[in-house]
């Protein structure tokens, strides 16, 4: 399990190694044919800041070679904001005194129909709070079955599950799983997750092993930028990605590094990342892993998303609502966070096409035995 692997790496030592990188290290990383973790640390280090233009050029070359000039589109559907966790930064925190919503099958179908009216989406991300009593495996399975006739590709972002539950859900239409570790800083993890299922660091970080063991087709990873030193956190995530690729090589992977946005918890970020630093991180991940899907949600501003679409990103959400039932059923429900990009899917598509990119709503089809 990765929790054992993670014990090999000291957080403070990793931070020191990153900060000790030099301009020569950055140049070596940019020239490397198969960059390793030492190269990645150089590319996210402060020493790489003057090389961001060179990194952008290299990132764009790799992205276009591997993915073409395309951006895949997806949309999230929040189906419940009921949660037993006490995450200090999240609007779904159980101590926030707001009515909680759990969509019924009919309401989920109603949301499916509303999304289909927004655009030709085929990639749906189903999101829940973490409350196994009202939104456990059976509820998630029901939602997948309701959504399957409307969408070709179904991904879930839910509480970490046992491997047998992931296997069960793949039989009900599941294609991918997204899980945010939030931070790899084990020492401070409990400070942000004081109670609830999410407070168990090992159960969460080892969830990716259970997804791989269950043969999940695509696994999405992420850290929340704003909790701890972002350079160290993403280096730990890069190590995690290397581990997963080695052990579950049949699986596809995606990464996401959302910056904190306002929520009902009113938590103030400990670290503020600039647009330039987020671009640097994007380029570093693309140079480090040519095949990983790099995704950006509507947390980010339209201008940034338009530019990063040509330089390293490969998928984006559009028209997102972060409250359950937000597309039609309950437009005033408690949302998880505020979005920055409020453009319609058609407007996002228009802006991406204006930059010479092709928008892809569906990039695969069913096969028949």
C-alpha positions in Angstrom: 0.0 0.0 0.0 1.2 3.5 -0.7 1.0 4.5 3.0 4.1 2.3 3.5 5.8 3.8 0.5 5.1 7.3 1.8 7.0 6.5 5.0 10.2 6.6 3.0 9.9 10.3 2.3 10.2 13.0 4.9 8.2 16.1 4.3 10.8 18.6 5.6 13.6 16.9 3.7 11.6 17.0 0.5 10.9 20.7 1.0 14.6 21.4 1.5 15.5 19.4 -1.6 13.1 21.3 -3.8 14.3 24.7 -2.5 17.9 23.6 -3.1 17.4 23.0 -6.8 19.5 25.3 -9.1 19.2 26.8 -12.6 21.4 24.0 -13.8 19.0 21.4 -12.4 16.1 23.1 -14.2 18.0 23.1 -17.5 18.9 19.4 -17.0 15.2 18.6 -16.3 14.1 20.4 -19.5 16.5 18.5 -21.6 15.8 15.1 -20.0 14.2 12.5 -22.3 12.5 10.7 -19.4 12.3 13.1 -16.4 12.4 11.5 -13.0 11.2 12.8 -9.6 14.4 14.8 -9.1 13.7 16.6 -12.4 10.1 17.2 -11.3 11.3 18.8 -8.1 13.5 21.1 -10.2 10.7 22.1 -12.4 8.4 23.1 -9.5 11.2 24.8 -7.5 11.6 28.5 -7.2 14.7 28.1 -9.4 12.4 27.3 -12.4 10.5 30.6 -12.2 12.7 32.3 -14.8 12.3 29.3 -17.2 8.5 29.4 -17.3 8.4 30.4 -21.0 10.7 27.5 -21.9 8.6 25.2 -19.8 5.4 26.4 -21.6 6.9 25.7 -25.0 8.0 22.2 -23.9 4.6 21.5 -22.3 2.7 22.5 -25.4 4.9 20.4 -27.7 4.4 17.3 -25.5 0.6 17.9 -25.1 0.0 18.3 -28.8 2.2 15.3 -29.7 0.3 13.1 -27.2 -3.3 14.5 -27.2 -3.4 16.7 -30.3 -5.0 20.2 -30.1 -8.0 18.9 -28.1 -9.7 19.7 -24.8 -12.1 17.1 -23.4 -15.3 18.4 -21.7 -17.0 17.1 -18.6 -19.6 18.3 -16.1 -20.1 17.5 -12.5 -23.5 16.5 -10.9 -23.7 16.9 -7.2 -26.3 14.4 -5.9 -26.0 15.0 -2.1 -24.4 17.5 0.2 -25.0 15.3 3.3 -21.6 14.7 5.0 -20.3 13.3 8.2 -16.9 15.0 7.9 -15.7 18.1 9.6 -13.2 19.4 7.0 -12.4 22.9 8.0 -12.3 24.3 4.5 -15.4 22.7 2.9 -18.9 24.0 2.6 -20.3 20.5 3.2 -18.7 20.5 6.8 -21.3 18.7 9.0 -21.2 21.7 11.5 -22.5 24.1 8.9 -26.1 24.6 9.8 -27.8 24.4 6.5 -30.5 22.0 5.2 -28.9 18.9 3.5 -30.2 17.5 0.2 -30.1 13.9 -1.0 -31.5 13.6 -4.5 -34.0 10.8 -5.3 -33.8 8.7 -8.4 -36.4 10.9 -10.1 -34.5 14.0 -9.2 -31.2 12.6 -10.5 -32.9 11.8 -13.8 -34.3 15.4 -13.8 -30.8 16.7 -13.4 -29.5 14.4 -16.3 -32.1 15.9 -18.6 -31.2 19.5 -17.6 -27.5 18.8 -18.3 -28.3 17.3 -21.7 -30.0 20.6 -22.5 -26.8 22.6 -21.6 -24.6 20.9 -24.2 -23.6 17.5 -25.7 -21.9 16.3 -22.6 -21.0 12.6 -22.5 -18.6 12.7 -19.5 -20.4 13.1 -16.2 -18.7 13.3 -12.8 -21.1 12.3 -9.9 -20.2 14.0 -6.6 -21.4 13.3 -3.1 -20.6 14.3 0.4 -19.2 11.5 2.6 -22.2 10.0 4.4 -22.4 6.2 4.1 -25.8 6.0 5.8 -27.6 8.0 3.2 -25.1 7.9 0.2 -23.4 4.6 0.5 -22.5 2.1 -2.2 -26.1 1.2 -3.0 -27.1 4.8 -3.4 -24.1 5.4 -5.7 -24.9 2.3 -7.7 -28.5 3.5 -8.1 -27.3 6.9 -9.4 -24.9 5.3 -11.9 -27.8 3.2 -13.3 -30.1 6.2 -13.6 -27.4 8.3 -15.4 -26.0 5.6 -17.7 -28.7 6.0 -20.4 -27.9 9.7 -20.6 -24.0 9.7 -20.6 -21.3 7.5 -22.1 -18.7 7.9 -19.4 -19.4 8.0 -15.7 -16.9 9.0 -13.0 -17.5 9.3 -9.3 -16.0 11.5 -6.6 -17.3 10.0 -3.4 -15.9 8.6 -0.1 -13.1 6.1 -0.5 -14.6 2.6 -0.8 -13.4 -1.0 -0.3 -12.0 -2.7 -3.5 -15.0 -5.0 -3.7 -17.3 -2.0 -3.8 -15.4 -0.5 -6.7 -15.6 -3.8 -8.5 -19.4 -3.9 -7.9 -19.8 -0.4 -9.3 -17.8 -1.1 -12.4 -20.6 -3.6 -13.2 -23.1 -0.8 -12.9 -21.5 1.6 -15.4 -18.6 3.1 -13.5 -15.7 4.2 -15.7 -13.5 6.3 -13.3 -12.9 7.5 -9.8 -11.6 10.8 -8.6 -10.3 11.2 -5.1 -8.5 14.2 -3.6 -6.0 13.4 -0.9 -6.1 17.2 -0.2 -2.6 17.1 1.4 0.1 14.5 1.8 1.4 16.1 5.0 0.5 13.3 7.4 1.5 15.4 10.5 -0.9 18.2 9.7 -3.6 16.2 7.9 -5.7 15.8 11.1 -5.8 19.6 11.6 -7.8 20.0 8.4 -9.8 16.8 8.9 -10.5 16.6 12.6 -13.5 14.1 12.5 -15.4 11.9 10.2 -14.3 9.2 7.7 -11.9 11.6 6.0 -9.8 12.0 9.2 -8.3 8.5 8.6 -5.2 9.4 6.5 -4.2 5.8 5.7 -7.7 4.7 4.6 -7.8 7.7 2.2 -4.3 7.5 0.7 -4.6 3.7 0.2 -7.9 4.1 -1.6 -6.0 4.5 -4.8 -4.5 1.1 -4.3 -8.0 -0.3 -3.8 -9.2 1.4 -7.1 -6.2 -0.2 -8.9 -6.9 -3.6 -7.4 -10.5 -3.4 -8.6 -9.4 -2.6 -12.1 -11.0 0.9 -12.3 -10.4 2.2 -15.8 -9.3 5.7 -14.8 -8.1 7.2 -11.5 -8.1 10.9 -10.8 -5.8 12.3 -8.1 -5.5 15.8 -6.6 -4.2 18.0 -3.8 -6.0 21.1 -2.6 -3.7 24.1 -3.1 -3.9 26.4 0.0 -3.4 23.9 2.8 0.3 23.2 2.8 3.4 24.1 0.8 2.2 23.4 -2.7 5.6 22.4 -4.1 6.1 19.7 -1.5 2.5 18.4 -1.7 2.6 18.0 -5.5 6.0 16.3 -5.3 4.4 13.7 -3.0 1.6 13.4 -5.5 4.1 12.9 -8.3 5.7 10.1 -6.2 2.2 8.6 -5.7 1.5 8.7 -9.4 4.8 6.9 -10.2 3.9 4.2 -7.6 0.5 3.7 -9.1 1.8 3.5 -12.7 4.2 0.9 -11.7 1.7 -1.2 -9.8 -1.5 -0.7 -11.8 -0.2 -0.1 -15.2 -3.4 -0.9 -17.1 -5.1 2.1 -15.5 -5.3 5.6 -16.9 -4.6 8.6 -14.7 -5.5 12.2 -14.3 -4.3 15.0 -12.0 -6.0 18.1 -10.7 -4.7 20.8 -8.4 -7.6 23.2 -7.5 -6.9 26.4 -5.6 -9.1 27.0 -2.7 -12.3 29.0 -3.4 -14.7 30.6 -0.9 -17.1 28.2 0.9 -19.5 28.3 3.8 -16.6 27.4 6.1 -14.9 30.7 5.5 -11.5 29.0 5.8 -8.6 31.2 4.8 -5.8 29.5 2.7 -2.5 29.1 4.4 -0.8 29.3 1.0 -1.8 31.5 -1.9 -0.7 30.3 -5.3 -0.4 32.8 -8.2 -1.6 32.2 -11.7 2.1 32.0 -12.8 2.9 29.4 -10.2 -0.2 27.3 -11.2 1.0 27.5 -14.8 4.5 26.4 -13.7 3.0 23.4 -11.9 0.9 22.5 -15.0 4.0 22.6 -17.2 6.0 20.6 -14.7 3.5 17.8 -14.6 3.2 17.6 -18.4 6.9 17.4 -18.8 7.2 14.8 -16.0 4.3 12.6 -17.3 3.5 12.9 -21.0 0.3 10.8 -20.8 -1.4 12.0 -17.7 -4.7 13.9 -18.1 -4.5 17.4 -16.6 -7.9 18.7 -15.6 -9.1 22.2 -14.7 -12.5 22.9 -13.1 -14.6 26.0 -13.0 -12.7 27.0 -9.8 -10.3 28.9 -12.1 -11.0 32.1 -13.9 -12.0 32.1 -17.6 -8.8 33.9 -18.7 -6.6 31.4 -17.1 -8.5 28.4 -18.4 -8.4 29.8 -21.9 -4.7 30.2 -21.9 -3.8 26.9 -20.1 -6.0 25.1 -22.7 -3.3 25.6 -25.3 -0.3 24.9 -23.1 -0.9 21.6 -21.1 -4.4 21.1 -20.0 -6.4 18.3 -21.6 -9.8 18.4 -19.9 -12.1 21.0 -18.4 -15.5 21.3 -16.8 -18.1 23.8 -18.0 -21.4 25.1 -16.8 -20.8 23.6 -13.4 -23.1 23.7 -10.4 -21.6 22.6 -7.1 -24.9 22.2 -5.2 -27.0 19.0 -5.4 -29.9 19.6 -7.8 -28.3 22.9 -9.0 -29.1 22.4 -12.7 -32.9 22.3 -12.2 -34.2 20.6 -9.0 -32.8 22.7 -6.1 -30.9 25.7 -7.4 -30.6 27.3 -4.0 -29.1 24.3 -2.1 -25.8 24.4 -0.1 -22.9 24.5 -2.6 -19.5 23.0 -1.9 -17.6 26.0 -3.2 -18.1 29.1 -5.4 -17.1 28.8 -9.1 -14.9 31.4 -10.8 -15.9 30.6 -14.4 -19.6 31.1 -14.9 -19.6 30.9 -18.7 -22.1 28.6 -20.4 -20.7 25.4 -22.0 -21.3 27.0 -25.4 -19.3 30.1 -24.4 -16.4 27.9 -23.2 -16.4 25.9 -26.4 -16.4 29.1 -28.5 -13.5 30.6 -26.6 -11.4 27.4 -26.8 -12.1 27.1 -30.5 -11.0 30.7 -31.0 -7.6 29.6 -29.8 -7.2 26.9 -32.4 -8.3 24.0 -30.2 -10.9 21.3 -30.8 -13.5 20.6 -28.1 -14.1 16.9 -27.6 -17.3 16.0 -25.8 -16.8 12.2 -26.3 -13.5 10.6 -27.1 -14.4 6.9 -27.1 -17.2 4.5 -28.1 -18.6 1.2 -27.0 -17.2 -2.0 -28.5 -19.1 -5.2 -29.0 -18.1 -8.8 -28.3 
